Amino acid sequence: MLKTDNLRKENILMTFVNESSFVKRDMEILKQQYFVSKFKFHSKSKVLLPLVFLKQFFFLLFSIFKTKAIVIQSAGYHSFLPIVIGKIFKTPVIIIAIGNESIKLPEINYGTQRKMVLSWFVNFSLKNAGLILPVHKSLEFSKYNYTSVKFKNQGIRSFNKKIKTKIIEMVNGYDAEKWKITNLDRKDFTFLTVSDTIDETRYFIKGIDLIESLAISNPNYQFTIVGKLELTKTFPKNIKFISRVTQNELANIYNSNKYYLQLSMSEGFPNALCEAMLCGCIPIGSNVAAIPDIIGKKGYILKEKNSVLLNKLASNLSNNAIASYDARKQITTHFPLERREKELLNHVENLIN
């Protein structure tokens, strides 16, 4: 962990929708130098949104006088009031862009930019923030070439053409002591992917449709999908679903599979891919956002969404020269936790001063 000689007891406010593992990671980083207060903006239905806004308003009102900066995970309804309050009280605001706010894929009903009302809140927040920290440069601007879509130009600048907010890439970082190789005796043609849930939208977003096609064509291959299945369709027998697991259990699952599949149609900076590589899984990923940069030359990239090309790629895996430790070294070299610690703390410090 990054050490600081003079611990600053100034206050940082952090707000988010879901208190995910990467939100908790960033809070722990900020706590190295600051007191961190948090507000979870969560509503089970749109009917209750006004109540959540009201709660957030009073939380901000009572906290803002002692707050030196506001850090917001992603942009949406939850970022609107912090931006407004920050402007009024001249408190700097950082938005960490993770993907949703940068995407518009109506073909699979994905991305907040496709929703008229929500996109207004997103774009208002992005335009009025003091700093935007996307987890990958593609979230600022990118050309989408993985499959045929209506909106080829993706990223914040594609949907905010006059935005003047400073945008700086800040990639994710990973704890190599937490995620490690504990088993090298792995069966050939064992494949894993992780998704929080598998519903109608995520079936396509996470590339489960491609995995299903690959499983049908190769009944001797074994596939494991970690995530809560919310579909009623029947899957091939060589696909096993495991519901939500603890992080220790997940590390063991990573170490039980030879390959990790990240065949997403849309991503920001996929954490599970990096964790799996640290645990020695050889990666196979789609040509989307940060995935090619994460994998580098230590795995395989599916250039376009095509089940025939995927099947051809998989059939040649036995000839590969990539080892588990190659995949691990790719992450420890380029995306260590210490890198994100240093960059996040420096950004907050510079914005405050």
C-alpha positions in Angstrom: 0.0 0.0 0.0 1.1 3.6 -0.7 2.6 5.2 2.4 2.1 8.8 3.3 4.3 10.7 5.8 1.9 13.4 6.7 -1.6 11.9 7.1 -4.1 14.6 6.2 -7.4 14.6 8.1 -9.4 16.4 5.5 -12.8 15.0 4.5 -13.7 13.4 1.2 -17.2 12.5 0.3 -17.8 9.5 -2.0 -21.1 8.6 -3.6 -22.1 5.6 -5.7 -25.0 3.3 -6.7 -23.5 -0.1 -5.8 -20.8 -0.7 -3.1 -18.9 -3.0 -5.4 -15.5 -4.4 -4.7 -13.8 -1.7 -6.8 -15.7 1.0 -5.0 -14.5 -0.4 -1.7 -11.0 -0.5 -3.1 -11.0 3.2 -4.0 -12.4 4.1 -0.6 -9.6 2.2 1.1 -7.1 4.1 -1.1 -8.6 7.5 -0.2 -8.6 6.5 3.5 -4.8 6.4 3.4 -4.9 10.3 3.4 -8.4 11.4 4.2 -11.5 10.8 6.2 -14.0 9.3 3.8 -17.8 9.6 4.2 -20.1 7.7 1.8 -23.6 7.9 0.4 -25.1 4.9 -1.4 -27.7 6.2 -3.9 -29.9 3.2 -4.3 -33.5 2.9 -5.2 -35.4 -0.3 -5.8 -37.9 1.5 -8.2 -38.2 4.8 -10.0 -41.1 5.6 -7.8 -38.8 5.9 -4.9 -36.2 8.1 -6.7 -37.5 11.4 -5.3 -37.1 10.0 -1.7 -33.5 9.0 -2.4 -32.8 12.4 -4.0 -34.2 14.0 -0.8 -32.0 11.9 1.5 -29.0 12.7 -0.6 -29.7 16.4 -0.6 -29.8 16.6 3.2 -26.7 14.3 3.5 -24.8 16.7 1.2 -26.1 19.8 2.9 -24.9 18.7 6.3 -21.6 17.3 4.9 -20.5 19.9 2.4 -19.0 22.5 4.8 -16.3 20.1 5.9 -15.8 18.3 2.6 -12.7 19.1 0.6 -13.7 17.1 -2.5 -16.5 14.8 -3.8 -15.6 11.6 -5.6 -18.4 10.0 -7.7 -18.4 6.5 -9.0 -19.8 6.7 -12.6 -22.4 9.3 -13.7 -26.2 9.1 -13.5 -29.0 10.3 -11.3 -26.8 10.0 -8.3 -24.2 12.4 -9.6 -26.6 15.3 -10.2 -27.0 16.8 -6.7 -23.3 16.4 -5.8 -22.4 18.3 -9.0 -24.9 21.1 -8.2 -23.9 21.3 -4.5 -20.2 21.2 -5.5 -20.7 24.1 -7.9 -22.6 26.2 -5.3 -20.0 25.6 -2.5 -17.0 25.6 -4.8 -16.1 22.0 -3.8 -14.2 20.1 -6.5 -15.9 17.0 -8.0 -14.3 14.0 -9.6 -16.2 11.5 -11.6 -14.7 8.1 -12.1 -16.1 6.8 -15.4 -16.4 3.1 -15.5 -18.3 2.4 -18.8 -22.0 2.9 -18.7 -21.9 6.6 -19.1 -19.8 6.3 -22.2 -21.8 3.7 -24.2 -24.8 3.7 -26.5 -25.7 0.3 -27.9 -29.5 0.2 -28.5 -29.0 -3.1 -30.3 -28.7 -4.8 -27.0 -30.5 -2.2 -24.8 -27.3 -1.2 -23.1 -25.7 2.1 -22.1 -27.1 5.1 -20.2 -26.6 7.3 -23.2 -29.6 5.6 -25.0 -32.1 6.7 -22.3 -33.2 10.3 -22.9 -33.8 11.4 -19.3 -31.0 9.5 -17.7 -28.5 10.6 -20.4 -29.4 14.3 -19.6 -28.3 13.7 -16.0 -25.2 11.8 -17.1 -24.1 14.5 -19.6 -24.9 17.4 -17.2 -22.7 15.7 -14.6 -19.9 15.1 -17.0 -19.9 18.6 -18.3 -19.9 20.2 -14.9 -17.4 18.0 -13.0 -14.0 19.3 -12.2 -12.2 16.1 -13.5 -13.2 12.9 -15.2 -11.1 9.8 -14.6 -12.2 7.1 -17.1 -10.8 3.6 -16.3 -9.6 3.4 -19.9 -8.9 5.9 -22.7 -11.6 4.2 -24.9 -14.2 5.6 -22.6 -13.2 9.1 -23.7 -13.5 8.3 -27.4 -13.3 5.1 -29.5 -14.4 3.6 -32.8 -16.5 0.5 -32.3 -15.5 -2.3 -34.7 -16.4 -5.5 -32.9 -19.8 -6.0 -34.5 -22.2 -4.0 -36.6 -23.8 -1.2 -34.5 -25.7 2.0 -35.3 -23.3 4.2 -33.2 -19.8 3.6 -34.4 -18.4 6.5 -32.3 -18.5 5.6 -28.6 -17.1 7.4 -25.5 -17.8 10.5 -23.5 -16.7 12.9 -26.3 -19.0 11.2 -28.8 -22.0 12.2 -26.8 -20.7 15.4 -25.3 -19.1 17.1 -28.3 -18.6 20.5 -26.6 -17.4 19.1 -23.2 -14.5 21.1 -21.7 -14.0 19.0 -18.5 -10.5 17.6 -18.2 -10.4 13.9 -18.9 -7.5 11.7 -17.7 -7.2 7.9 -18.0 -6.8 6.2 -14.7 -6.7 2.4 -15.1 -7.7 -0.1 -12.5 -5.1 -1.7 -10.3 -5.0 -5.2 -8.7 -3.7 -6.8 -5.5 -1.3 -9.5 -6.6 -1.1 -10.9 -3.1 -4.9 -11.4 -3.0 -5.1 -13.0 -6.5 -2.4 -15.5 -7.0 -1.6 -18.8 -8.7 -2.2 -21.7 -6.3 -2.7 -24.5 -8.8 -1.0 -25.2 -12.2 -2.5 -28.7 -12.7 -5.5 -27.6 -14.8 -7.4 -29.6 -17.3 -7.1 -28.6 -21.0 -10.1 -26.9 -22.5 -11.6 -25.7 -19.3 -13.1 -22.2 -19.7 -14.4 -19.7 -17.2 -16.3 -16.4 -17.3 -17.7 -14.3 -14.5 -20.8 -12.1 -14.7 -22.7 -10.6 -11.7 -26.0 -11.7 -13.3 -27.0 -13.4 -16.5 -30.3 -11.8 -17.8 -31.5 -11.1 -21.3 -29.2 -8.1 -21.7 -26.1 -9.5 -20.1 -26.5 -12.6 -22.1 -25.2 -10.6 -25.0 -23.1 -8.0 -23.2 -20.9 -10.6 -21.6 -20.8 -12.8 -24.7 -22.7 -15.7 -23.1 -24.3 -16.2 -26.5 -20.8 -16.9 -28.0 -19.9 -19.2 -25.2 -23.1 -21.2 -25.7 -22.3 -21.5 -29.4 -18.7 -22.7 -28.6 -20.1 -25.2 -26.1 -22.5 -26.7 -28.6 -19.8 -27.1 -31.2 -17.3 -28.6 -28.7 -19.1 -31.0 -26.3 -15.8 -32.2 -24.9 -14.9 -28.7 -23.7 -16.0 -27.7 -20.2 -17.4 -24.2 -19.4 -18.1 -22.6 -16.0 -20.1 -19.4 -15.7 -20.1 -17.6 -12.3 -23.1 -15.4 -11.9 -26.8 -15.5 -11.0 -28.7 -17.0 -13.8 -32.0 -15.2 -14.5 -32.9 -16.8 -17.8 -35.2 -19.8 -18.2 -33.6 -21.1 -21.4 -31.9 -24.5 -21.5 -28.1 -24.5 -21.9 -25.8 -27.2 -23.1 -24.8 -29.8 -20.5 -21.1 -28.8 -20.7 -21.9 -25.4 -19.3 -22.0 -25.2 -15.5 -23.5 -22.3 -13.6 -22.3 -21.2 -10.2 -24.2 -18.6 -8.3 -22.6 -15.8 -6.4 -19.5 -16.8 -4.5 -17.1 -15.3 -1.9 -13.8 -13.8 -3.2 -11.9 -16.7 -1.7 -14.1 -19.2 -3.5 -13.7 -17.2 -6.7 -9.9 -17.4 -6.5 -10.2 -21.2 -6.2 -12.5 -21.2 -9.3 -10.0 -19.1 -11.2 -7.3 -21.6 -10.3 -9.4 -24.5 -11.5 -9.7 -23.3 -15.1 -7.1 -23.0 -17.8 -8.7 -20.2 -19.9 -10.7 -17.1 -19.0 -13.3 -15.9 -21.6 -14.0 -12.1 -21.7 -16.1 -12.0 -24.9 -18.0 -8.9 -23.9 -19.8 -6.6 -26.4 -19.1 -3.7 -24.1 -16.8 -3.2 -21.1 -14.9 -0.5 -19.3 -12.0 -2.2 -17.6 -13.1 -5.8 -16.6 -12.0 -6.6 -13.1 -12.7 -10.4 -13.4 -10.4 -10.7 -16.4 -7.5 -9.1 -14.5 -8.1 -11.2 -11.4 -8.3 -14.4 -13.5 -5.0 -13.5 -15.2 -3.3 -12.9 -11.9 -4.5 -16.4 -10.9 -2.9 -17.9 -14.1 -5.9 -18.1 -16.5 -4.9 -17.7 -20.1 -7.2 -14.9 -21.4 -9.4 -14.9 -24.6 -11.0 -11.6 -25.0 -13.1 -9.5 -27.4 -11.8 -6.5 -29.4 -13.6 -4.1 -27.1 -12.4 -1.1 -25.0 -9.6 -2.0 -22.6 -9.6 -5.8 -23.2 -6.9 -5.8 -25.9 -4.6 -3.6 -23.7 -5.2 -5.7 -20.7 -4.4 -9.0 -22.5 -1.5 -7.6 -24.6 0.5 -10.4 -26.1 -0.3 -12.8 -23.2 -3.5 -14.2 -24.6 -5.9 -14.1 -27.5 -8.2 -11.4 -29.1 -11.3 -12.2 -31.0 -11.2 -9.4 -33.6 -14.9 -9.5 -34.4 -18.0 -11.1 -32.9 -18.2 -14.3 -34.9 -18.8 -17.8 -33.6 -16.9 -19.4 -36.5 -13.8 -17.3 -35.7 -14.1 -18.1 -32.0 -14.4 -21.8 -32.7 -11.3 -21.7 -34.9 -9.4 -19.8 -32.3 -10.3 -22.3 -29.6 -9.4 -25.3 -31.8 -5.8 -24.0 -32.0 -5.3 -23.4 -28.3 -3.4 -26.7 -27.8 -0.6 -25.2 -29.9 -0.2 -22.1 -27.7 3.0 -21.2 -26.0 1.4 -18.9 -23.4 1.8 -20.0 -19.8 -0.1 -19.1 -16.6 2.8 -17.0 -15.3 2.9 -15.0 -18.6 -0.7 -14.0 -18.0 0.0 -13.1 -14.3 3.1 -11.0 -15.2 1.1 -9.0 -17.7 -1.1 -7.7 -14.9 1.6 -7.3 -12.2 3.7 -5.3 -14.6 1.1 -3.0 -16.1 -1.8 -2.8 -13.7 -0.5 -3.1 -10.1 -2.7 -1.8 -7.2 0.1 0.7 -6.3 -0.3 2.4 -9.7 -4.0 3.2 -9.0 -3.2 4.3 -5.4 -0.6 6.8 -6.6 -2.7 8.2 -9.4 -6.0 8.5 -7.5 -4.4 10.2 -4.5 -2.4 12.6 -6.8 -5.5 13.6 -8.7 -7.5 14.3 -5.5 -4.5 16.3 -4.1 -4.0 18.3 -7.2 -7.7 19.2 -7.5 -8.0 20.3 -3.8 -4.9 22.5 -4.2 
